[in-house]
Amino acid sequence: MKFTIYGSGCAKCQQLATNTETAARLKNVAYELEKVTDTNAIIDAGIMRTPALAIDGEIVVEGKVPSSTDLAALLPQ
């Protein structure tokens, strides 16, 4: 599973990355984490608000930092 974090690298972006990794560990999911900080790449991905999270290319979170528990609910069983 591939997680992509979109954002400038700010504290909220870092927290989203941490929460996403924790959620993956809770669900025992193997993952790859990519962080995209390039403004043009963020715009090209269709992101209007950061931080944002895409799972396998599908944007599932935009403009907020959900808890690890909330993120775990987005992952497959």
Secondary structure by P-SEA (a helix, b strand, c coil): cbbbbbccccaaaaaaaaaaaaaaaaacccbbbbbbccaaaaaaaccccccbbbcccccccccccccaaaaaaaccc
